[in-house]
Structures are given as C-alpha cells and as structure tokens.
Amino acid sequence: MAQFRYIGFQRKTRSFPMQVLGFIVGLVVLGVSLVLGAFVLTALLSFLLIVAVVIGIRLWWVKRKISSAAVNDEYIDAEYRVVQDNNNGTHRHKTDS
C-alpha cells in the first residue's frame, strides 16, 4: 500500500510592493465577480418575473373563460330531431290495476 506524504508549501516572504499588488489584484477580481454576479442575478430574477407574469395572465384568462361559461348554465340551447317515435303521439302510463 502506497503511503502519501504531506508536503507543506513553504511560503517565501514577498516584498511589500508584491503584497500590495496581490491585494489590488484580489480586490479587482472580487469586484468583477460581484458585478457579474449582480448582472446574472438580475437577469435570472427578470426571467422568473416574466414567467410568473405570463403564468398569472394565463391562469386569469382560463379562470375568466370558466366563470363566463358557468354564468350561462341555467338554460341549454339545443336542437334535436326525433329519429323514431314509438308512441304514435300517445303517452302510456302504468296504472295500478
């Protein structure tokens, strides 16, 4: 079984100007990351807002169609045609005899 040894990184002391330059580069990278992240977050939230508005309008439209159809459910207007008349115009009722 192979054994792994931890090799620690020995840090060389850097000069003060290199430390300042590293700090400035770090701040620039952090700033660019924050700005790009803000743009991506804004785009994502805008997209989600548009999707929510579209779904809301669609649900409102369907609800309006259903409620307008339910208002006129008292009478059903229809045409019909008698195909075969078995009663010959008379009605028979069962009588208790």
N, CA, C and O of each residue as an XYZ file, in Angstrom:
388
protein
N       0.837     -1.163      0.000
C       0.000      0.000      0.000
C       0.893      1.241      0.000
O       1.827      1.372      0.791
N       0.566      2.128     -0.910
C       1.387      3.332     -1.046
C       1.040      4.334      0.046
O      -0.120      4.514      0.416
N       2.051      4.956      0.528
C       1.832      5.977      1.544
C       2.104      7.343      0.930
O       3.040      7.538      0.154
N       1.252      8.268      1.311
C       1.402      9.623      0.798
C       1.956     10.507      1.906
O       1.526     10.446      3.059
N       2.884     11.299      1.533
C       3.442     12.232      2.493
C       2.916     13.624      2.184
O       2.792     14.016      1.024
N       2.616     14.349      3.225
C       2.169     15.722      3.055
C       3.392     16.597      2.885
O       4.286     16.650      3.730
N       3.390     17.261      1.785
C       4.495     18.185      1.543
C       3.942     19.585      1.735
O       3.156     20.060      0.915
N       4.329     20.224      2.768
C       3.840     21.567      3.053
C       4.490     22.585      2.132
O       5.655     22.465      1.751
N       3.706     23.577      1.795
C       4.254     24.641      0.964
C       4.958     25.640      1.872
O       4.371     26.204      2.796
N       6.189     25.827      1.583
C       6.917     26.805      2.372
C       6.721     28.160      1.718
O       6.968     28.349      0.527
N       6.282     29.061      2.513
C       5.953     30.366      1.987
C       7.199     31.247      2.021
O       7.853     31.429      3.048
N       7.479     31.769      0.862
C       8.595     32.699      0.799
C       8.054     34.086      1.118
O       6.959     34.453      0.692
N       8.797     34.811      1.835
C       8.359     36.168      2.146
C       8.463     37.010      0.885
O       9.482     37.032      0.195
N       7.366     37.699      0.617
C       7.361     38.560     -0.560
C       7.629     39.994     -0.130
O       7.461     40.373      1.030
N       8.034     40.737     -1.071
C       8.293     42.140     -0.776
C       6.971     42.890     -0.621
O       5.921     42.428     -1.067
N       7.046     44.028      0.005
C       5.842     44.812      0.260
C       5.132     45.228     -1.032
O       3.905     45.142     -1.079
N       5.826     45.670     -2.074
C       5.123     46.032     -3.321
C       4.390     44.834     -3.944
O       3.320     45.010     -4.526
N       4.937     43.648     -3.834
C       4.260     42.458     -4.379
C       3.012     42.138     -3.557
O       1.999     41.708     -4.109
N       3.081     42.343     -2.256
C       1.905     42.119     -1.419
C       0.800     43.115     -1.765
O      -0.372     42.744     -1.831
N       1.163     44.359     -1.984
C       0.175     45.384     -2.352
C      -0.422     45.048     -3.713
O      -1.634     45.158     -3.902
N       0.411     44.642     -4.656
C      -0.086     44.279     -5.986
C      -1.026     43.080     -5.904
O      -2.061     43.066     -6.569
N      -0.686     42.084     -5.109
C      -1.564     40.924     -4.926
C      -2.896     41.316     -4.296
O      -3.944     40.793     -4.674
N      -2.852     42.234     -3.340
C      -4.078     42.714     -2.697
C      -4.951     43.461     -3.696
O      -6.168     43.276     -3.715
N      -4.341     44.307     -4.530
C      -5.097     45.071     -5.534
C      -5.713     44.131     -6.564
O      -6.875     44.299     -6.934
N      -4.955     43.150     -7.027
C      -5.490     42.173     -7.989
C      -6.640     41.394     -7.360
O      -7.648     41.137     -8.017
N      -6.494     41.025     -6.112
C      -7.576     40.324     -5.412
C      -8.834     41.168     -5.317
O      -9.939     40.664     -5.517
N      -8.672     42.454     -5.014
C      -9.831     43.352     -4.954
C     -10.499     43.511     -6.318
O     -11.726     43.553     -6.407
N      -9.699     43.601     -7.379
C     -10.260     43.733     -8.730
C     -11.038     42.475     -9.100
O     -12.143     42.563     -9.636
N     -10.471     41.314     -8.819
C     -11.164     40.054     -9.116
C     -12.457     39.958     -8.310
O     -13.484     39.534     -8.839
N     -12.417     40.343     -7.051
C     -13.617     40.329     -6.214
C     -14.674     41.295     -6.751
O     -15.856     40.953     -6.798
N     -14.265     42.487     -7.153
C     -15.203     43.473     -7.700
C     -15.847     43.001     -8.990
O     -17.057     43.135     -9.174
N     -15.033     42.444     -9.889
C     -15.575     41.933    -11.155
C     -16.537     40.782    -10.888
O     -17.578     40.684    -11.537
N     -16.204     39.921     -9.955
C     -17.089     38.802     -9.615
C     -18.419     39.302     -9.062
O     -19.474     38.776     -9.417
N     -18.375     40.304     -8.205
C     -19.613     40.852     -7.646
C     -20.476     41.506     -8.722
O     -21.695     41.337     -8.722
N     -19.861     42.245     -9.630
C     -20.627     42.910    -10.693
C     -21.243     41.876    -11.625
O     -22.423     41.971    -11.962
N     -20.459     40.892    -12.044
C     -21.006     39.852    -12.922
C     -22.089     39.049    -12.212
O     -23.098     38.690    -12.819
N     -21.885     38.769    -10.942
C     -22.905     38.061    -10.175
C     -24.190     38.860    -10.069
O     -25.283     38.298    -10.142
N     -24.064     40.174     -9.896
C     -25.255     41.026     -9.826
C     -25.998     41.014    -11.156
O     -27.228     40.962    -11.172
N     -25.270     41.061    -12.272
C     -25.925     41.011    -13.580
C     -26.624     39.674    -13.806
O     -27.749     39.634    -14.306
N     -25.969     38.598    -13.444
C     -26.579     37.275    -13.618
C     -27.807     37.137    -12.728
O     -28.833     36.615    -13.165
N     -27.715     37.598    -11.491
C     -28.861     37.539    -10.583
C     -30.015     38.394    -11.103
O     -31.172     37.979    -11.036
N     -29.710     39.576    -11.618
C     -30.750     40.439    -12.179
C     -31.411     39.784    -13.383
O     -32.634     39.827    -13.516
N     -30.623     39.184    -14.253
C     -31.189     38.515    -15.426
C     -32.061     37.335    -15.014
O     -33.135     37.132    -15.579
N     -31.612     36.563    -14.045
C     -32.388     35.411    -13.585
C     -33.699     35.847    -12.942
O     -34.749     35.271    -13.225
N     -33.650     36.849    -12.088
C     -34.867     37.336    -11.444
C     -35.821     37.964    -12.456
O     -37.037     37.825    -12.327
N     -35.285     38.649    -13.456
C     -36.140     39.217    -14.506
C     -36.834     38.117    -15.289
O     -38.025     38.220    -15.585
N     -36.107     37.078    -15.621
C     -36.703     35.950    -16.341
C     -37.797     35.294    -15.509
O     -38.873     34.996    -16.026
N     -37.532     35.068    -14.228
C     -38.539     34.458    -13.358
C     -39.761     35.357    -13.207
O     -40.885     34.859    -13.134
N     -39.563     36.663    -13.159
C     -40.687     37.594    -13.073
C     -41.536     37.541    -14.337
O     -42.764     37.550    -14.256
N     -40.902     37.487    -15.491
C     -41.643     37.398    -16.755
C     -42.420     36.096    -16.822
O     -43.577     36.093    -17.241
N     -41.811     34.990    -16.419
C     -42.508     33.701    -16.420
C     -43.701     33.740    -15.464
O     -44.771     33.230    -15.795
N     -43.529     34.335    -14.289
C     -44.627     34.421    -13.323
C     -45.770     35.271    -13.863
O     -46.937     34.938    -13.659
N     -45.449     36.362    -14.548
C     -46.496     37.215    -15.125
C     -47.240     36.472    -16.226
O     -48.466     36.548    -16.300
N     -46.522     35.759    -17.076
C     -47.169     35.001    -18.153
C     -48.077     33.921    -17.574
O     -49.201     33.748    -18.043
N     -47.613     33.201    -16.573
C     -48.445     32.160    -15.947
C     -49.655     32.793    -15.267
O     -50.757     32.249    -15.343
N     -49.467     33.928    -14.605
C     -50.583     34.612    -13.959
C     -51.634     35.068    -14.952
O     -52.831     34.917    -14.707
N     -51.196     35.625    -16.075
C     -52.152     36.052    -17.107
C     -52.873     34.850    -17.683
O     -54.077     34.913    -17.929
N     -52.167     33.772    -17.900
C     -52.801     32.564    -18.451
C     -53.846     32.006    -17.483
O     -54.946     31.646    -17.901
N     -53.513     31.934    -16.206
C     -54.481     31.444    -15.215
C     -55.686     32.371    -15.121
O     -56.815     31.898    -14.992
N     -55.467     33.682    -15.182
C     -56.573     34.632    -15.155
C     -57.477     34.432    -16.367
O     -58.702     34.473    -16.249
N     -56.871     34.215    -17.531
C     -57.632     34.030    -18.763
C     -58.490     32.765    -18.679
O     -59.667     32.791    -19.037
N     -57.912     31.669    -18.212
C     -58.658     30.411    -18.092
C     -59.764     30.554    -17.054
O     -60.879     30.080    -17.272
N     -59.472     31.198    -15.936
C     -60.488     31.402    -14.900
C     -61.634     32.254    -15.431
O     -62.797     31.993    -15.123
N     -61.318     33.255    -16.214
C     -62.351     34.113    -16.789
C     -63.219     33.343    -17.765
O     -64.437     33.519    -17.783
N     -62.612     32.497    -18.573
C     -63.377     31.682    -19.525
C     -64.293     30.710    -18.790
O     -65.449     30.534    -19.173
N     -63.782     30.082    -17.741
C     -64.589     29.120    -16.981
C     -65.738     29.829    -16.280
O     -66.864     29.331    -16.281
N     -65.468     30.988    -15.681
C     -66.537     31.688    -14.960
C     -67.582     32.239    -15.916
O     -68.763     32.268    -15.570
N     -67.191     32.675    -17.104
C     -68.184     33.165    -18.061
C     -69.015     32.015    -18.609
O     -70.186     32.210    -18.936
N     -68.449     30.839    -18.717
C     -69.218     29.677    -19.164
C     -70.146     29.196    -18.057
O     -71.223     28.672    -18.343
N     -69.754     29.362    -16.808
C     -70.575     28.905    -15.690
C     -71.750     29.840    -15.432
O     -72.741     29.418    -14.836
N     -71.670     31.088    -15.858
C     -72.758     32.041    -15.649
C     -73.978     31.640    -16.465
O     -75.101     31.807    -15.991
N     -73.803     31.130    -17.646
C     -74.905     30.798    -18.542
C     -75.273     29.325    -18.480
O     -75.594     28.734    -19.511
N     -75.236     28.717    -17.305
C     -75.543     27.294    -17.218
C     -77.005     27.035    -16.850
O     -77.361     25.885    -16.596
N     -77.872     28.064    -16.811
C     -79.270     27.873    -16.471
C     -80.028     27.181    -17.600
O     -80.783     26.240    -17.354
N     -79.840     27.625    -18.793
C     -80.552     27.082    -19.946
C     -79.543     26.575    -20.962
O     -78.492     27.174    -21.192
N     -79.899     25.466    -21.550
C     -79.065     24.917    -22.611
C     -79.849     25.040    -23.903
O     -80.938     24.480    -24.027
N     -79.319     25.750    -24.840
C     -79.972     25.936    -26.122
C     -79.478     24.842    -27.058
O     -78.280     24.723    -27.313
N     -80.415     24.043    -27.566
C     -80.022     22.933    -28.433
C     -81.140     22.629    -29.418
O     -82.297     22.990    -29.202
N     -80.777     21.970    -30.482
C     -81.757     21.487    -31.450
C     -81.729     19.970    -31.407
O     -80.688     19.358    -31.167
N     -82.899     19.369    -31.646
C     -82.943     17.916    -31.658
C     -83.886     17.468    -32.759
O     -84.704     18.241    -33.257
N     -83.755     16.209    -33.123
C     -84.580     15.624    -34.163
C     -85.026     14.261    -33.667
O     -84.215     13.480    -33.169
N     -86.339     13.969    -33.803
C     -86.877     12.675    -33.403
C     -86.566     11.693    -34.515
O     -86.971     11.890    -35.661
N     -85.847     10.640    -34.175
C     -85.467      9.644    -35.172
C     -86.581      8.627    -35.338
O     -86.925      8.267    -36.464
N     -87.150      8.157    -34.236
C     -88.214      7.156    -34.299
C     -89.185      7.431    -33.166
O     -88.776      7.599    -32.017
N     -90.467      7.477    -33.488
C     -91.492      7.748    -32.485
C     -92.252      6.462    -32.239
O     -93.056      6.051    -33.076
N     -92.013      5.814    -31.099
C     -92.673      4.548    -30.778
C     -94.052      4.748    -30.171
O     -94.836      3.801    -30.128
N     -94.369      5.930    -29.708
C     -95.627      6.157    -29.010
C     -96.764      6.541    -29.950
O     -97.912      6.596    -29.507
N     -96.509      6.798    -31.171
C     -97.511      7.246    -32.141
C     -98.279      8.453    -31.622
O     -99.476      8.583    -31.877
N     -97.623      9.308    -30.919
C     -98.262     10.521    -30.436
C     -99.013     10.351    -29.141
O     -99.508     11.349    -28.616
N     -99.138      9.150    -28.580
C     -99.849      8.956    -27.317
C     -98.853      8.569    -26.246
O     -97.815      7.967    -26.523
N     -99.178      8.918    -25.045
C     -98.313      8.586    -23.917
C     -98.981      7.501    -23.099
O    -100.170      7.601    -22.797
N     -98.263      6.499    -22.747
C     -98.801      5.439    -21.892
C     -98.186      5.552    -20.518
O     -96.980      5.751    -20.373
N     -99.022      5.425    -19.522
C     -98.548      5.433    -18.148
C     -98.959      4.139    -17.500
O    -100.009      3.584    -17.822
N     -98.153      3.657    -16.600
C     -98.532      2.457    -15.858
C     -99.634      2.830    -14.880
O     -99.563      3.859    -14.209
N    -100.627      2.003    -14.810
C    -101.720      2.240    -13.861
C    -101.719      1.141    -12.837
O    -101.277      0.025    -13.112
N    -102.207      1.445    -11.669
C    -102.295      0.458    -10.593
C    -103.629     -0.263    -10.708
O    -104.608      0.181    -10.108
N    -103.704     -1.341    -11.445
C    -104.961     -2.083    -11.515
C    -104.728     -3.544    -11.316
O    -105.676     -4.329    -11.343
